Amino acid sequence: MSAQGKSKIRISAVSMLHYGKLVSRSILLLAMLCVYLYNRILHTGRILGGFDENPILLSVLWIAFTVEIILRMFPSKLESMGCQKQFARNYRPRRTKPSRQPLPPHTAKGTFLSAAAWIALNGCIGLLYFTGIIDKGILLIICVAYSVCDMICILFFCPFQTWFLKNKCCTTCRIYNWDYAMMFTPLVFIPSLYSYSILALALILLVYWEIQVHLHPERFSEEQNESLSCQNCTEKLCQHKHQLQTLQKKLFAEMKTKTESKHSDAET
């Protein structure tokens, strides 16, 4: 295999970091689900086995996610260009395009639809909580589930990208830095120092992102920022999604062939 072929399949440091987060968050989610179901089945009255009341465990998780949010607020080579394009040092203007052009209208529409869908989803969750159908334990589990889904969106499939934003990849994503605010949205229904402080930090990150979008739209546009072009991408995060889509198409094609073969045999 040529050196060029090998470079195409090499997993980038950013991808490895995302895979690490996916594994660790998935383990946390599985552990919380097991503890929750155990205490529900035995009717212990402790929805998460005391986890939600243990200051040490809560502090560890709070610190871990807080550090992630704070680091996102500064330039970093260990973060995707998708969330780093807001910084001036990552703006490389294209010579053929004038700077400071507004983002296209379909981007605003996709952003609005994404926000509306997220508000509607979490509004339903809040309604279920206040009517007593789900409890605080489920809200915490949903937050962790969101954190797992965040990694799935980056590595495999993103419904916001596919259904609303129509962006080519995470690098050009309009709402990349909404992720922590979206992740911790259910915490708004659980008043506490832990929940409100981490949610406040996530909202600060989101607001700063939106300020940069409106002050410097050229940094967020592939047509104006050379750093967002495919040829300058070092992460290759889109390869995971393309591989999955190729696998899906292959499986669907095989299923279709088998179905047609069965119908043909039945007719004969």
C-alpha positions as CSV (number, residue, x, y, z in Angstrom):
1,M,0.0,0.0,0.0
2,S,1.3,3.5,-0.9
3,A,2.0,6.1,1.7
4,Q,-0.9,8.1,0.4
5,G,-3.3,5.2,0.9
6,K,-2.0,4.7,4.4
7,S,-2.6,8.4,5.3
8,K,-6.2,8.1,4.2
9,I,-7.0,5.4,6.8
10,R,-5.0,6.8,9.7
11,I,-7.2,7.9,12.6
12,S,-6.5,11.5,13.6
13,A,-5.8,12.6,17.2
14,V,-9.2,14.4,17.2
15,S,-10.9,11.2,16.1
16,M,-9.2,9.2,18.8
17,L,-10.2,11.8,21.4
18,H,-13.8,11.5,20.3
19,Y,-13.7,7.7,20.4
20,G,-12.3,7.9,23.9
21,K,-15.2,10.2,24.9
22,L,-17.7,7.9,23.3
23,V,-16.4,4.9,25.2
24,S,-16.2,6.6,28.6
25,R,-19.6,8.3,28.3
26,S,-21.1,5.0,27.1
27,I,-19.7,3.2,30.2
28,L,-21.1,5.9,32.4
29,L,-24.5,5.7,30.8
30,L,-24.6,1.9,31.1
31,A,-23.6,2.1,34.8
32,M,-26.3,4.7,35.6
33,L,-28.9,2.6,33.8
34,C,-28.0,-0.5,35.7
35,V,-28.0,1.2,39.1
36,Y,-31.3,3.0,38.3
37,L,-33.0,-0.3,37.2
38,Y,-31.6,-2.1,40.2
39,N,-33.0,0.4,42.7
40,R,-36.3,0.6,40.9
41,I,-36.8,-3.2,40.9
42,L,-35.9,-3.4,44.6
43,H,-37.8,-0.3,45.5
44,T,-34.9,1.1,47.6
45,G,-36.2,4.6,47.3
46,R,-32.7,5.7,46.0
47,I,-33.2,6.3,42.3
48,L,-29.5,6.2,41.5
49,G,-28.3,4.3,44.5
50,G,-27.3,7.6,46.2
51,F,-25.1,8.6,43.2
52,D,-27.2,11.7,42.7
53,E,-26.6,12.6,46.4
54,N,-22.9,11.7,46.7
55,P,-20.9,15.0,46.6
56,I,-17.7,13.2,45.7
57,L,-19.1,11.5,42.6
58,L,-21.1,14.5,41.6
59,S,-18.0,16.7,42.0
60,V,-15.8,14.4,39.8
61,L,-18.4,14.5,37.0
62,W,-19.0,18.2,37.4
63,I,-15.2,18.9,37.2
64,A,-14.8,16.6,34.2
65,F,-17.5,18.3,32.1
66,T,-16.7,21.8,33.4
67,V,-13.0,21.4,32.3
68,E,-14.3,20.2,28.8
69,I,-16.5,23.3,28.5
70,I,-13.8,25.8,29.7
71,L,-11.2,24.3,27.3
72,R,-13.6,24.7,24.4
73,M,-13.5,28.4,25.1
74,F,-9.9,28.6,24.0
75,P,-8.0,27.7,20.8
76,S,-6.8,24.1,20.9
77,K,-5.3,21.6,18.5
78,L,-7.1,18.7,20.2
79,E,-10.5,20.1,19.2
80,S,-12.2,19.8,15.9
81,M,-12.0,22.7,13.5
82,G,-15.8,22.6,13.7
83,C,-15.7,24.3,17.1
84,Q,-12.4,26.1,16.6
85,K,-13.4,28.2,13.5
86,Q,-14.8,30.9,15.8
87,F,-11.2,32.0,16.6
88,A,-9.4,34.6,14.5
89,R,-6.2,32.5,14.3
90,N,-8.2,29.8,12.4
91,Y,-9.5,32.2,9.7
92,R,-7.7,32.0,6.4
93,P,-9.5,34.2,3.9
94,R,-10.0,32.9,0.4
95,R,-8.6,35.3,-2.2
96,T,-11.5,34.8,-4.6
97,K,-14.2,35.6,-2.1
98,P,-14.8,38.9,-0.3
99,S,-14.8,38.8,3.5
100,R,-17.6,39.5,6.0
101,Q,-20.3,38.0,3.8
102,P,-23.4,36.9,5.7
103,L,-24.2,33.2,6.0
104,P,-26.7,32.0,3.4
105,P,-30.5,32.1,4.3
106,H,-30.8,28.3,4.4
107,T,-28.3,28.3,7.3
108,A,-30.5,30.5,9.4
109,K,-33.5,28.4,8.5
110,G,-31.7,25.2,9.5
111,T,-30.5,26.8,12.7
112,F,-34.0,27.9,13.6
113,L,-35.4,24.4,12.9
114,S,-32.7,22.8,15.0
115,A,-33.4,25.0,18.0
116,A,-37.2,24.5,17.6
117,A,-36.8,20.7,17.5
118,W,-34.6,20.7,20.5
119,I,-36.9,23.0,22.5
120,A,-39.9,20.8,21.6
121,L,-38.1,17.6,22.5
122,N,-37.0,18.8,25.9
123,G,-40.3,20.6,26.5
124,C,-41.9,17.1,26.3
125,I,-39.3,15.7,28.7
126,G,-40.0,18.5,31.1
127,L,-43.8,17.8,30.9
128,L,-43.2,14.1,31.6
129,Y,-41.1,15.1,34.6
130,F,-43.6,17.6,36.1
131,T,-46.4,15.1,35.6
132,G,-44.5,12.5,37.6
133,I,-44.1,10.0,34.7
134,I,-40.3,10.3,34.9
135,D,-38.1,11.3,37.8
136,K,-34.9,13.1,38.5
137,G,-32.9,9.9,37.9
138,I,-34.3,9.7,34.3
139,L,-33.4,13.3,33.7
140,L,-29.8,12.7,34.7
141,I,-29.7,9.6,32.6
142,I,-31.0,11.6,29.6
143,C,-28.2,14.1,30.1
144,V,-25.6,11.3,29.9
145,A,-27.5,9.8,26.9
146,Y,-27.3,13.1,25.2
147,S,-23.5,13.2,25.8
148,V,-23.2,9.8,24.1
149,C,-25.4,10.9,21.2
150,D,-23.1,14.0,20.9
151,M,-20.2,11.7,20.0
152,I,-22.4,9.6,17.7
153,C,-23.4,12.7,15.9
154,I,-19.8,13.6,15.3
155,L,-18.5,10.1,14.4
156,F,-21.4,8.4,12.7
157,F,-24.8,10.1,12.1
158,C,-26.1,13.6,13.0
159,P,-29.9,14.2,12.6
160,F,-29.4,18.0,12.7
161,Q,-26.9,17.8,9.8
162,T,-29.1,15.4,7.8
163,W,-32.5,16.9,8.4
164,F,-32.1,20.6,9.2
165,L,-28.7,22.2,8.5
166,K,-27.7,20.2,5.4
167,N,-24.0,21.0,6.0
168,K,-21.4,18.8,4.5
169,C,-19.6,17.9,7.7
170,C,-19.0,18.9,11.3
171,T,-16.3,21.3,10.3
172,T,-18.9,23.6,8.7
173,C,-21.6,22.9,11.3
174,R,-23.4,26.1,12.3
175,I,-24.3,24.9,15.8
176,Y,-21.3,22.9,16.8
177,N,-20.8,24.7,20.1
178,W,-24.4,24.3,21.1
179,D,-23.5,20.8,22.1
180,Y,-22.9,21.3,25.8
181,A,-26.0,23.5,26.3
182,M,-28.0,20.9,24.5
183,M,-26.4,18.1,26.5
184,F,-27.3,19.6,29.8
185,T,-30.8,21.1,28.9
186,P,-32.6,18.6,31.2
187,L,-30.7,20.0,34.2
188,V,-32.9,23.1,34.0
189,F,-35.6,21.0,35.7
190,I,-33.2,20.1,38.6
191,P,-32.4,23.1,40.7
192,S,-29.0,22.7,42.4
193,L,-25.5,24.3,42.4
194,Y,-24.1,21.5,40.3
195,S,-26.8,21.6,37.6
196,Y,-27.2,25.4,37.3
197,S,-23.5,26.2,37.3
198,I,-22.6,23.7,34.6
199,L,-25.6,24.8,32.5
200,A,-24.6,28.4,32.9
201,L,-21.1,27.6,31.6
202,A,-22.6,25.8,28.6
203,L,-24.8,28.7,27.9
204,I,-21.9,31.1,28.1
205,L,-20.1,29.0,25.5
206,L,-23.2,29.1,23.3
207,V,-23.7,32.8,23.6
208,Y,-20.0,33.5,22.8
209,W,-20.3,31.3,19.8
210,E,-23.4,33.2,18.6
211,I,-21.7,36.5,19.1
212,Q,-18.8,35.4,16.9
213,V,-21.2,34.1,14.3
214,H,-22.8,37.6,14.0
215,L,-19.6,39.6,14.3
216,H,-17.5,37.4,12.0
217,P,-19.7,35.3,9.7
218,E,-16.8,34.9,7.3
219,R,-15.1,32.6,9.8
220,F,-18.0,30.1,9.7
221,S,-18.3,30.0,5.9
222,E,-16.4,27.5,3.8
223,E,-16.7,29.8,0.8
224,Q,-14.8,32.5,2.8
225,N,-12.6,30.5,5.2
226,E,-9.9,28.3,3.6
227,S,-9.5,26.5,6.9
228,L,-12.9,24.8,6.4
229,S,-12.1,23.4,3.0
230,C,-11.7,19.6,2.5
231,Q,-8.1,19.9,1.3
232,N,-7.1,21.6,4.5
233,C,-8.9,19.1,6.8
234,T,-6.6,17.0,9.0
235,E,-9.4,15.3,11.0
236,K,-11.2,13.3,8.4
237,L,-14.1,12.8,10.8
238,C,-16.5,12.7,7.8
239,Q,-14.9,9.3,6.8
240,H,-16.6,7.6,9.6
241,K,-20.0,8.8,8.4
242,H,-19.2,7.9,4.8
243,Q,-18.1,4.4,5.8
244,L,-21.4,3.9,7.7
245,Q,-23.5,5.2,4.8
246,T,-21.7,2.9,2.4
247,L,-22.2,0.0,4.7
248,Q,-25.9,0.9,5.1
249,K,-26.3,1.1,1.3
250,K,-24.6,-2.3,0.9
251,L,-26.8,-3.9,3.5
252,F,-30.0,-2.5,2.0
253,A,-28.9,-3.6,-1.5
254,E,-28.2,-7.2,-0.2
255,M,-31.6,-7.2,1.6
256,K,-33.3,-6.0,-1.5
257,T,-31.6,-8.7,-3.6
258,K,-32.6,-11.4,-1.2
259,T,-36.2,-10.2,-1.1
260,E,-36.4,-10.1,-4.8
261,S,-34.8,-13.6,-5.0
262,K,-37.4,-15.0,-2.6
263,H,-40.3,-13.5,-4.5
264,S,-38.9,-14.9,-7.8
265,D,-38.5,-18.4,-6.2
266,A,-42.1,-18.2,-4.9
267,E,-43.5,-17.3,-8.3
268,T,-41.7,-20.1,-9.9
